[in-house]
Structure formats: C-alpha cells, structure tokens
Amino acid sequence: MTTSNTRYEIILYWSEADQAVIAEVPELPGCAADGRDYEEALTNVQTVIDEWIETARELGREIPKPKGRLLFA
C-alpha cells in the first residue's frame, strides 16, 4: 500500500548527535527516519509511513487520520 495521497505533517531538523537530518511524523507514534539531507530524509520517512500504516493494519490498530498542520509544531 502506498500513502502517496495521504498527508501527514512531517517535521525535519538537523541532528548534530546523529549527523543526519531527522524526519518525524508526530501523528504516527514512533514514525521517524533520517537522511544525509532533507530530500533523503523526506524520501525515507515516506517509506516508513507506508510501513507504519501497513503494520498497524496487520495488527488491527487504528490509523490516525492526517490533521494537517499541528498547533504544537
């Protein structure tokens, strides 16, 4: 399954400790990826979003609907 039509907020930031750009998806607990640059982190997190949703479906867990921009971000 591909979530290319699904829109979750993604937060991108540089992690000095990891020496990588981190991409976090606040609406999907534990959903994050990294990359050498913003583009790679964004590409990687899309794959992780797809896997997160697929796993949640397999386990019968609720999949949050995208809310768009979050107030705390």
C-alpha positions as CSV (number, residue, x, y, z in Angstrom):
1,M,0.0,0.0,0.0
2,T,1.2,3.5,-0.8
3,T,0.2,6.6,1.2
4,S,1.2,9.0,-1.6
5,N,-2.2,10.5,-1.3
6,T,-2.1,10.6,2.5
7,R,-0.9,13.9,4.1
8,Y,0.7,13.7,7.5
9,E,2.7,16.6,9.0
10,I,6.5,15.9,8.8
11,I,9.0,17.7,10.9
12,L,12.5,17.9,9.5
13,Y,15.5,19.0,11.6
14,W,19.3,18.5,11.7
15,S,20.6,16.3,14.5
16,E,24.1,17.1,15.5
17,A,24.3,13.8,17.5
18,D,23.3,11.7,14.6
19,Q,25.0,13.9,11.9
20,A,21.8,13.5,9.9
21,V,18.5,15.2,9.0
22,I,15.7,13.7,11.1
23,A,12.1,13.4,9.7
24,E,9.5,12.8,12.4
25,V,5.7,12.2,11.9
26,P,4.1,13.4,15.1
27,E,0.7,11.8,14.3
28,L,2.2,8.3,14.0
29,P,3.9,7.4,17.2
30,G,7.5,6.2,16.7
31,C,7.4,7.1,13.0
32,A,10.7,8.7,12.0
33,A,13.5,8.4,9.5
34,D,16.8,10.1,8.8
35,G,19.0,11.0,5.8
36,R,22.1,12.8,4.7
37,D,20.0,15.8,3.6
38,Y,16.4,17.0,3.7
39,E,15.4,15.3,0.4
40,E,16.8,11.9,1.5
41,A,15.1,12.1,5.0
42,L,11.8,13.0,3.3
43,T,12.1,10.1,0.9
44,N,13.0,7.7,3.7
45,V,10.2,8.8,6.0
46,Q,7.6,8.3,3.3
47,T,8.7,4.6,3.2
48,V,8.5,4.4,7.0
49,I,5.0,6.0,6.9
50,D,3.9,3.3,4.4
51,E,5.4,0.6,6.6
52,W,3.8,2.1,9.8
53,I,0.4,2.1,8.3
54,E,0.8,-1.5,6.8
55,T,1.9,-2.8,10.2
56,A,-1.0,-1.0,12.0
57,R,-3.5,-2.6,9.6
58,E,-1.9,-6.1,10.1
59,L,-2.2,-5.7,13.9
60,G,-5.7,-4.3,13.7
61,R,-4.7,-1.0,15.2
62,E,-6.3,2.4,14.5
63,I,-4.6,4.5,11.9
64,P,-4.9,8.2,12.7
65,K,-6.3,10.5,10.0
66,P,-4.0,13.2,8.9
67,K,-4.9,16.5,10.7
68,G,-2.5,18.7,8.7
69,R,-0.5,21.4,10.5
70,L,-0.4,20.7,14.2
71,L,-0.6,23.6,16.7
72,F,2.5,22.5,18.7
73,A,4.8,22.1,15.8
